[in-house]
Amino acid sequence: MRRCQAVLLLALASWAMLAHAHVELSESAVAANAADLDFKRAMELRDQSDTGGSRNLREAAELLRAAAGVIVTLTGPASAKGMGSDVSQEGGTAGSRRTIHYEKEGSEAHLPALRELAKAYQLGQGVPQDADVAVQLMRYASDGGDPAAQADVAFRAALGLAPSSTGSWEFQNPDLPEALLHYYFAAAGRDTVAQMALGHRHAHGVGVPRSCQAAVLYYQPVAERAVELARHPSSLPEVPKLRLSARAAGGWRPSTEQDVLHYQWFADLGNVEAQRAVGQILLGAGAQRDPAAALRYFQQAADRGDAQAMASLGHMHANGRGVPPSNATALKWFLKAAELGQPSAQYGLGYMHLTGQGVPIDHRKAFKHFSLAAEQGNTEAWFHLGVMHLNGWGVPRNPGQAQYFFSMTAKTGHVLGMYNLAMMQLAKDPSNCASALDLLKKVAEKGPAGALLQGGRDAFEAGDYEGALLAYLRAAEAGFELGQSNAAWLLSHGYTGAARTAGSLPVALHQRAAQQGHLPSLLEVGDAFWYGRNTVPDWQRAGEVYGRCPMGQAYFNLGYMHQYGAGMQQDLHLAKRFYDKAAAAQPAAWLPVRAALLGLAAHSLLSSAPPHLAGPAALLRRHLFAPLHQPEADTAGQVAGSLRLRSASAAGGAAL
């Protein structure tokens, strides 16, 4: 009897424990669902900030805090006044600082909300801008296992980027082991930026062993995601590139809105080319995207016999862009444009016959239409001819011919063509790794990570130079050459306070950009060693760098160095040869080259003076053409008669 009672009590106790656990799990699930809803709503509000303004951003920040389970309070002098959550406060008094209390820990924390809240504090979106709080929140999300947060921590560790005492950013000592550790974890979590960063590092041996195969393994999944987006029209970001320079900083560029207004004025007057141009702009992926309006302008141009507008209407109806999809209407417009020899329409007919959309599948007709379009240089037609040769559709299977067509499309930057060519190269011969890696990198950079460059451009044009620097530095870490050269330019020209603590980082960034073939960056590296800019002056290394740079400026510098024996043996014959090469490479710079050649002629004349004039000639030579000697590090750039490198070309001029 007692045993039965004990068993019964044990059973009741077990049931109670299970019921309690079920209640806890249910409460946890409800809390997690509420956090997800808060996070989703916060993201919606932030996306609507253009219309809702700062109110939306403040509400979004509150929701993120609720989802993340974070309380941020002011401590110090301001806290005595009863200031709690800083939503309604734009900052504290001098000496105050923010402290963070985490209500949720470990697996209970909503990691995406933590990460986005960190970004809000970094950018000052709905909360006071606070770099220190941003770093703490991001690290907490990283420690919890959020891949994007891990990539952010890695990025800062790689550059030594840390909050400064002024609340902004400064460069301290980088921590490469910590950076690589976080990059590896983030890449394992499929973070795009981390995968690209490790791919770039392995490709060039930056802090890790140089390995083409390892780089391919990191770039390939990023490229595959870009390929999936490329299968759908307008899914890939269209990033207009801005190369920073003195001209870009001070010049005026029309916005997309101004372009639309310009063409729209002529389009409304009946200009067919303007109607087509407005349609193409409105069909793009920018803020002005309006497929319905694009359809109207294409219709106006097509009604006046424009074949390209007819083809565009065919593609819009086929893909349901701005109108319900209709293969019959698409076929009608493709046929009308094809009769006029329009290549895009020929491609459209080929695709319909290839896939059986609106017409029976007929590979021979598809091949015929693709061939007609390809003869006029249509990139999509080249790609689909490659696909047909690869699979033996309508023609005998011919991988070699397929690779030929894919290589044609790859030269134009076609995403699917580059990816297929890379895969064929790797499958055919592993020794083609370098070529395949270059293609996969280009495909990856056409994916969502390209938004980093757009963010840098937008921030720079808005006058937010710190935001521009951070965006370009992220792009630089991900291997974008434009990010590396633009970040180096911003640091070299002191656009942010962080430039004072950057040390040799601008030179390192220019070196990375030069490794990817950007010759102006290679020239900047040579200048850095000549002048001792952000590095120790080394004229011999400057000469070596100039020798690898086939630009007029570099040739001119080499001529000067040979003439004066600066960092290399004095040789007047070689000096003339390099001055001549400078004139040939940069004809617009004829005036400084001519002046240098006249000086060289006088130098040669004094060097070969007859014996009875040797004394006066030597005296003049010592005063006018004395050999230059490399200065000490603390006097770099102050040599009398030193090179006037980049004086005009930095501002967009032609003079050397």
Secondary structure, DSSP 8 states (H G I E B T S, - for coil): -HHHHHHHHHHHHHHHHHHHHHHHHHHHHHHHHHHHHHHHHHHHHHHTHHHHHHHHHHHHHHHHHHHHTEEEEEESGGGGGT--BTTS-S---TT-EEEEEESS-GGGS-HHHHHHHHHHHHHTSSS---HHHHHHHHHHHHHTT-HHHHHHHHHHHHHTEEE-TTSSEEE----HHHHHHHHHHHHHTT-HHHHHHHHHHHHHTSSS---HHHHHHHHHHHHHHHHHHHTSTT-S---------HHHHH-----HHHHHHHHHHHHHTT-HHHHHHHHHHHTSSSTT--HHHHHHHHHHHHHTT-HHHHHHHHHHHHHTSSS---HHHHHHHHHHHHHTT-HHHHHHHHHHHHHTSSS---HHHHHHHHHHHHHTT-HHHHHHHHHHHHHTSSS---HHHHHHHHHHHHTTT-HHHHHHHHHHHHHH-GGGHHHHHHHHHHHHHTSGGGHHHHHHHHHHHTT-HHHHHHHHHHHHHTT-HHHHHHHHHHHHTT-SGGGGG-TTHHHHHHHHHHHTT-HHHHHHHHHHHHHTSSS---HHHHHHHHHT--SHHHHHHHHHHHHHTSSS---HHHHHHHHHHHHHH-GGGHHHHHHHHHHHHHHHHHHT--GGGHHHHHHHHHHHS-------GGGTT--TT---TTTTGGGT----
